[in-house]
Amino acid sequence: MNIEKPIPFLERFRELTKTKEFKKTLILWLYYKANMYPAEVARLSDCPDTTVRRTIKKWDEKGTIDDEPGRGRLPDYTPEEEEKVIETQLKDRFQTTKSIVNKVSLEGHPLSYDQGKRIIRKSFDTEPVPRRIKIRPENKVKRLQWIQAHEDWRTCKWKNIIWTDEKIFELYPQGQQLFARILPEEDPEDFAAPLVQQGGQKVMFWASIGQNGQIFLDVVKGNIKVETYCSFLRERALPAIRRSCHYPFLFQQDNAPGHAARATTDFLKVQGVQVFPWPPQSPGLNPMEMVWAWMVHQLKGISFENIRDLTSYVFFLWEKIEKNMLEAFINFVPLKMQYIKQHNGDLFSIKKYRSECKIYMCVLIFLYGYKY
């Protein structure tokens, strides 16, 4: 049996046709000699259209098809330059690599962008960080004083409080993760960015809960100003609370301008409502925040065509809340107070407090599907 031997010329020709030089020469011949359009050249030469146009442009401008020699990898950075980059990044965890390289270069340590990026990737992890309110020092003192005045309260006293709060639900939530560069041994919770409210189509709800479970939920139109807030309480909220609560209660509300105004305070006195004193910048202490968080978790992955559908679904979720879950949220307040006291008035963080209340949080998560 005779086996045909391949012709050496054909083998070498096939190898030649696969080289860059042959394809670029073919592109120029088809374009200049055959007078074809770049699109036709790309089809016949089996090259991308961008390669064809780049080759023609390079020949017109420089008269060559040879690739320019690359710079290659830049020389490695020195230990002093690495230390300077890390020091600059530690001053502001949200700085970009470009900004850091510019600052370091101005200080006498010339670095390229790639060198700075290699240093940062080697030394830091990029993690999403939460957005939280920053507590002012004077308000930390007031929070600790408030805790000292109420930490000896019995469970029955906490059950006599009517907890209230407002919440805005957006039709198209514009939540955005923020990434900061942290060291491997650091916690993202330590680098929380300021909380910024964002716009969009939205609806505001006002709700109240107590020892009997849900008490009242309704939509509030417009901003919470003194006149509208007092009118809302007089006509809708307080009648519903009095129908539900047949015992003396303390009315809790935050220190928003419409709540803390003298006109609102005088109105509640006239109505015979005893207001529960509330520390500044303390939304996390309010169990209503846990109710809102549960609702937000239930709304994830659900899209609504209009505000009416979103409003209806919020009312549907309100009816689904179990009384036992609300009791668990209220009983969680003393645990939060202990955490705040141990951390000198700082914000409560369930992630940092997980080890001390692990069993309690497991109950909330597995029984009620709660995510905090």
VEXDO-559867 format. One record per residue (C-alpha): y, z, x. Coordinates in steps of 0.02 Angstrom, whole numbers. Layout:
// VEXDO-559867
{Y->Y Z->Z X->X}
...
END
This chain:
// VEXDO-559867
{Y->0 Z->0 X->0}
{Y->163 Z->-54 X->75}
{Y->313 Z->62 X->56}
{Y->481 Z->-23 X->68}
{Y->590 Z->56 X->200}
{Y->771 Z->86 X->152}
{Y->896 Z->-29 X->236}
{Y->1003 Z->74 X->358}
{Y->1161 Z->-23 X->313}
{Y->1145 Z->17 X->127}
{Y->1115 Z->200 X->164}
{Y->1269 Z->211 X->272}
{Y->1369 Z->115 X->142}
{Y->1319 Z->235 X->3}
{Y->1369 Z->382 X->111}
{Y->1533 Z->296 X->151}
{Y->1576 Z->271 X->-32}
{Y->1564 Z->459 X->-61}
{Y->1696 Z->504 X->69}
{Y->1876 Z->545 X->28}
{Y->1942 Z->411 X->145}
{Y->1845 Z->272 X->56}
{Y->1900 Z->329 X->-118}
{Y->2082 Z->342 X->-65}
{Y->2075 Z->169 X->17}
{Y->1994 Z->98 X->-140}
{Y->2133 Z->174 X->-246}
{Y->2267 Z->90 X->-140}
{Y->2177 Z->-79 X->-139}
{Y->2155 Z->-78 X->-329}
{Y->2335 Z->-25 X->-357}
{Y->2424 Z->-137 X->-231}
{Y->2307 Z->-287 X->-211}
{Y->2228 Z->-296 X->-383}
{Y->2392 Z->-243 X->-469}
{Y->2304 Z->-122 X->-585}
{Y->2384 Z->21 X->-679}
{Y->2343 Z->200 X->-620}
{Y->2237 Z->229 X->-775}
{Y->2131 Z->75 X->-736}
{Y->2118 Z->127 X->-554}
{Y->2056 Z->299 X->-606}
{Y->1923 Z->221 X->-719}
{Y->1857 Z->98 X->-590}
{Y->1864 Z->216 X->-441}
{Y->1789 Z->362 X->-539}
{Y->1930 Z->476 X->-480}
{Y->2038 Z->593 X->-584}
{Y->2205 Z->520 X->-640}
{Y->2299 Z->657 X->-546}
{Y->2210 Z->609 X->-383}
{Y->2256 Z->427 X->-406}
{Y->2439 Z->462 X->-436}
{Y->2449 Z->589 X->-295}
{Y->2371 Z->466 X->-171}
{Y->2490 Z->326 X->-221}
{Y->2641 Z->441 X->-210}
{Y->2588 Z->506 X->-39}
{Y->2568 Z->328 X->28}
{Y->2739 Z->277 X->-39}
{Y->2827 Z->429 X->35}
{Y->2734 Z->454 X->200}
{Y->2635 Z->295 X->231}
{Y->2471 Z->387 X->255}
{Y->2322 Z->452 X->157}
{Y->2271 Z->583 X->283}
{Y->2274 Z->765 X->227}
{Y->2404 Z->873 X->310}
{Y->2333 Z->1013 X->417}
{Y->2327 Z->1175 X->319}
{Y->2404 Z->1336 X->380}
{Y->2238 Z->1424 X->371}
{Y->2222 Z->1610 X->337}
{Y->2374 Z->1709 X->390}
{Y->2353 Z->1838 X->526}
{Y->2296 Z->2009 X->467}
{Y->2423 Z->2144 X->429}
{Y->2451 Z->2295 X->540}
{Y->2412 Z->2475 X->490}
{Y->2599 Z->2509 X->480}
{Y->2624 Z->2365 X->358}
{Y->2478 Z->2423 X->252}
{Y->2548 Z->2599 X->245}
{Y->2719 Z->2533 X->196}
{Y->2647 Z->2429 X->53}
{Y->2548 Z->2577 X->-15}
{Y->2699 Z->2692 X->0}
{Y->2808 Z->2568 X->-96}
{Y->2678 Z->2547 X->-233}
{Y->2659 Z->2735 X->-254}
{Y->2845 Z->2750 X->-291}
{Y->2824 Z->2639 X->-444}
{Y->2650 Z->2602 X->-510}
{Y->2713 Z->2457 X->-618}
{Y->2791 Z->2355 X->-477}
{Y->2727 Z->2179 X->-452}
{Y->2654 Z->2119 X->-287}
{Y->2799 Z->1999 X->-263}
{Y->2926 Z->2138 X->-283}
{Y->2835 Z->2250 X->-159}
{Y->2820 Z->2111 X->-29}
{Y->3006 Z->2075 X->-43}
{Y->3053 Z->2258 X->-19}
{Y->2936 Z->2282 X->128}
{Y->2997 Z->2121 X->211}
{Y->3179 Z->2177 X->195}
{Y->3133 Z->2338 X->286}
{Y->3073 Z->2245 X->439}
{Y->2890 Z->2216 X->395}
{Y->2873 Z->2029 X->356}
{Y->2723 Z->2001 X->246}
{Y->2661 Z->1854 X->142}
{Y->2617 Z->1868 X->-41}
{Y->2430 Z->1847 X->-2}
{Y->2436 Z->1986 X->128}
{Y->2521 Z->2104 X->6}
{Y->2396 Z->2059 X->-129}
{Y->2249 Z->2096 X->-14}
{Y->2321 Z->2266 X->31}
{Y->2351 Z->2314 X->-151}
{Y->2180 Z->2256 X->-210}
{Y->2099 Z->2354 X->-71}
{Y->2193 Z->2516 X->-105}
{Y->2221 Z->2519 X->-294}
{Y->2130 Z->2491 X->-458}
{Y->2222 Z->2405 X->-600}
{Y->2192 Z->2501 X->-762}
{Y->2272 Z->2503 X->-935}
{Y->2377 Z->2658 X->-964}
{Y->2429 Z->2736 X->-1130}
{Y->2606 Z->2738 X->-1196}
{Y->2665 Z->2914 X->-1232}
{Y->2825 Z->3007 X->-1264}
{Y->2898 Z->3097 X->-1114}
{Y->2934 Z->3280 X->-1153}
{Y->3101 Z->3344 X->-1091}
{Y->3093 Z->3506 X->-990}
{Y->3197 Z->3605 X->-1116}
{Y->3082 Z->3548 X->-1256}
{Y->2928 Z->3603 X->-1158}
{Y->3002 Z->3779 X->-1157}
{Y->3031 Z->3772 X->-1346}
{Y->2853 Z->3711 X->-1375}
{Y->2784 Z->3857 X->-1274}
{Y->2892 Z->3980 X->-1370}
{Y->2832 Z->3909 X->-1535}
{Y->2650 Z->3923 X->-1479}
{Y->2677 Z->4102 X->-1424}
{Y->2744 Z->4144 X->-1597}
{Y->2597 Z->4063 X->-1690}
{Y->2446 Z->4076 X->-1575}
{Y->2386 Z->4237 X->-1658}
{Y->2385 Z->4163 X->-1833}
{Y->2225 Z->4175 X->-1932}
{Y->2140 Z->4023 X->-2007}
{Y->2200 Z->4068 X->-2182}
{Y->2382 Z->4053 X->-2128}
{Y->2357 Z->3878 X->-2061}
{Y->2278 Z->3829 X->-2226}
{Y->2437 Z->3878 X->-2320}
{Y->2535 Z->3740 X->-2234}
{Y->2571 Z->3574 X->-2317}
{Y->2570 Z->3447 X->-2177}
{Y->2679 Z->3292 X->-2199}
{Y->2721 Z->3139 X->-2098}
{Y->2775 Z->2957 X->-2107}
{Y->2683 Z->2808 X->-2035}
{Y->2729 Z->2625 X->-2017}
{Y->2588 Z->2499 X->-2036}
{Y->2621 Z->2324 X->-1970}
{Y->2551 Z->2168 X->-2049}
{Y->2529 Z->2093 X->-1875}
{Y->2515 Z->2237 X->-1751}
{Y->2595 Z->2193 X->-1586}
{Y->2502 Z->2317 X->-1478}
{Y->2505 Z->2271 X->-1295}
{Y->2406 Z->2346 X->-1153}
{Y->2504 Z->2397 X->-1001}
{Y->2422 Z->2399 X->-831}
{Y->2469 Z->2510 X->-685}
{Y->2395 Z->2519 X->-511}
{Y->2313 Z->2685 X->-479}
{Y->2208 Z->2758 X->-342}
{Y->2020 Z->2773 X->-376}
{Y->2029 Z->2963 X->-391}
{Y->2178 Z->2962 X->-512}
{Y->2180 Z->2969 X->-702}
{Y->2271 Z->2832 X->-803}
{Y->2333 Z->2968 X->-921}
{Y->2450 Z->3030 X->-784}
{Y->2548 Z->2867 X->-786}
{Y->2585 Z->2848 X->-971}
{Y->2727 Z->2726 X->-1003}
{Y->2868 Z->2762 X->-1128}
{Y->2822 Z->2723 X->-1308}
{Y->2921 Z->2576 X->-1378}
{Y->2916 Z->2534 X->-1562}
{Y->2899 Z->2349 X->-1599}
{Y->2951 Z->2246 X->-1746}
{Y->2862 Z->2134 X->-1868}
{Y->2823 Z->2140 X->-2054}
{Y->2785 Z->2319 X->-2095}
{Y->2776 Z->2453 X->-2229}
{Y->2812 Z->2640 X->-2215}
{Y->2704 Z->2773 X->-2296}
{Y->2739 Z->2957 X->-2325}
{Y->2589 Z->3072 X->-2346}
{Y->2545 Z->3255 X->-2361}
{Y->2382 Z->3352 X->-2342}
{Y->2331 Z->3534 X->-2364}
{Y->2181 Z->3647 X->-2385}
{Y->2135 Z->3556 X->-2546}
{Y->2125 Z->3388 X->-2458}
{Y->2239 Z->3240 X->-2489}
{Y->2392 Z->3284 X->-2589}
{Y->2509 Z->3136 X->-2596}
{Y->2532 Z->2962 X->-2523}
{Y->2668 Z->2839 X->-2567}
{Y->2772 Z->2698 X->-2497}
{Y->2947 Z->2736 X->-2435}
{Y->3069 Z->2593 X->-2446}
{Y->3202 Z->2578 X->-2313}
{Y->3243 Z->2702 X->-2177}
{Y->3220 Z->2890 X->-2194}
{Y->3401 Z->2941 X->-2221}
{Y->3460 Z->3104 X->-2297}
{Y->3499 Z->3034 X->-2470}
{Y->3341 Z->2930 X->-2487}
{Y->3231 Z->3068 X->-2416}
{Y->3297 Z->3202 X->-2533}
{Y->3281 Z->3084 X->-2680}
{Y->3102 Z->3043 X->-2629}
{Y->3057 Z->3227 X->-2616}
{Y->3138 Z->3274 X->-2781}
{Y->3068 Z->3132 X->-2886}
{Y->2895 Z->3101 X->-2811}
{Y->2833 Z->3210 X->-2669}
{Y->2874 Z->3388 X->-2723}
{Y->2810 Z->3368 X->-2902}
{Y->2645 Z->3303 X->-2834}
{Y->2632 Z->3446 X->-2709}
{Y->2668 Z->3578 X->-2842}
{Y->2537 Z->3504 X->-2959}
{Y->2408 Z->3514 X->-2820}
{Y->2454 Z->3681 X->-2741}
{Y->2445 Z->3836 X->-2849}
{Y->2487 Z->3952 X->-2705}
{Y->2639 Z->3989 X->-2596}
{Y->2646 Z->3858 X->-2460}
{Y->2745 Z->3817 X->-2304}
{Y->2817 Z->3641 X->-2298}
{Y->2794 Z->3560 X->-2128}
{Y->2898 Z->3412 X->-2072}
{Y->2953 Z->3347 X->-1903}
{Y->3129 Z->3353 X->-1832}
{Y->3182 Z->3177 X->-1877}
{Y->3370 Z->3164 X->-1915}
{Y->3338 Z->3139 X->-2101}
{Y->3225 Z->3293 X->-2105}
{Y->3329 Z->3412 X->-1999}
{Y->3498 Z->3370 X->-2077}
{Y->3593 Z->3513 X->-2158}
{Y->3594 Z->3422 X->-2326}
{Y->3404 Z->3411 X->-2324}
{Y->3386 Z->3593 X->-2273}
{Y->3503 Z->3649 X->-2413}
{Y->3410 Z->3540 X->-2538}
{Y->3242 Z->3619 X->-2494}
{Y->3317 Z->3793 X->-2510}
{Y->3380 Z->3752 X->-2684}
{Y->3207 Z->3687 X->-2728}
{Y->3130 Z->3851 X->-2669}
{Y->3030 Z->3767 X->-2531}
{Y->3001 Z->3869 X->-2373}
{Y->3006 Z->3754 X->-2222}
{Y->2883 Z->3784 X->-2080}
{Y->2977 Z->3785 X->-1913}
{Y->2922 Z->3643 X->-1802}
{Y->2943 Z->3623 X->-1612}
{Y->3032 Z->3469 X->-1544}
{Y->2936 Z->3317 X->-1482}
{Y->2771 Z->3380 X->-1552}
{Y->2692 Z->3241 X->-1657}
{Y->2520 Z->3271 X->-1580}
{Y->2510 Z->3446 X->-1655}
{Y->2522 Z->3380 X->-1832}
{Y->2348 Z->3347 X->-1909}
{Y->2426 Z->3205 X->-2008}
{Y->2433 Z->3109 X->-1844}
{Y->2243 Z->3119 X->-1838}
{Y->2235 Z->3051 X->-2015}
{Y->2345 Z->2904 X->-1966}
{Y->2240 Z->2875 X->-1810}
{Y->2082 Z->2870 X->-1917}
{Y->2164 Z->2744 X->-2034}
{Y->2222 Z->2634 X->-1890}
{Y->2045 Z->2635 X->-1822}
{Y->1977 Z->2581 X->-1991}
{Y->2104 Z->2440 X->-1999}
{Y->2052 Z->2364 X->-1833}
{Y->1980 Z->2191 X->-1849}
{Y->2045 Z->2168 X->-2028}
{Y->2179 Z->2037 X->-2062}
{Y->2290 Z->2032 X->-2216}
{Y->2385 Z->1886 X->-2288}
{Y->2532 Z->1990 X->-2350}
{Y->2606 Z->2163 X->-2358}
{Y->2538 Z->2191 X->-2533}
{Y->2358 Z->2175 X->-2474}
{Y->2390 Z->2289 X->-2325}
{Y->2470 Z->2420 X->-2439}
{Y->2324 Z->2415 X->-2560}
{Y->2199 Z->2439 X->-2420}
{Y->2294 Z->2589 X->-2351}
{Y->2284 Z->2671 X->-2522}
{Y->2098 Z->2629 X->-2526}
{Y->2072 Z->2715 X->-2358}
{Y->2171 Z->2865 X->-2418}
{Y->2048 Z->2891 X->-2560}
{Y->1901 Z->2877 X->-2440}
{Y->1957 Z->3026 X->-2334}
{Y->1839 Z->3173 X->-2352}
{Y->1901 Z->3350 X->-2377}
{Y->1789 Z->3413 X->-2236}
{Y->1870 Z->3291 X->-2116}
{Y->2045 Z->3355 X->-2159}
{Y->1986 Z->3534 X->-2136}
{Y->1921 Z->3486 X->-1964}
{Y->2088 Z->3408 X->-1919}
{Y->2182 Z->3564 X->-1972}
{Y->2062 Z->3679 X->-1879}
{Y->2093 Z->3574 X->-1724}
{Y->2276 Z->3631 X->-1715}
{Y->2240 Z->3797 X->-1624}
{Y->2137 Z->3703 X->-1493}
{Y->2284 Z->3588 X->-1461}
{Y->2398 Z->3738 X->-1444}
{Y->2285 Z->3813 X->-1311}
{Y->2287 Z->3650 X->-1214}
{Y->2477 Z->3636 X->-1222}
{Y->2496 Z->3816 X->-1165}
{Y->2379 Z->3788 X->-1017}
{Y->2476 Z->3630 X->-968}
{Y->2650 Z->3709 X->-977}
{Y->2707 Z->3625 X->-1137}
{Y->2647 Z->3449 X->-1095}
{Y->2578 Z->3328 X->-1224}
{Y->2403 Z->3352 X->-1290}
{Y->2275 Z->3229 X->-1218}
{Y->2101 Z->3225 X->-1292}
{Y->2034 Z->3132 X->-1138}
{Y->2087 Z->3271 X->-1021}
{Y->2030 Z->3406 X->-1142}
{Y->1863 Z->3321 X->-1177}
{Y->1757 Z->3444 X->-1080}
{Y->1824 Z->3596 X->-1174}
{Y->1809 Z->3524 X->-1349}
{Y->1665 Z->3403 X->-1325}
{Y->1557 Z->3473 X->-1464}
{Y->1703 Z->3479 X->-1585}
{Y->1753 Z->3300 X->-1550}
{Y->1573 Z->3240 X->-1567}
{Y->1573 Z->3310 X->-1744}
{Y->1734 Z->3216 X->-1784}
{Y->1669 Z->3054 X->-1710}
{Y->1491 Z->3051 X->-1777}
{Y->1521 Z->3128 X->-1948}
{Y->1686 Z->3044 X->-1990}
{Y->1697 Z->2895 X->-1873}
{Y->1856 Z->2967 X->-1800}
{Y->1932 Z->2894 X->-1641}
{Y->2078 Z->2985 X->-1557}
END
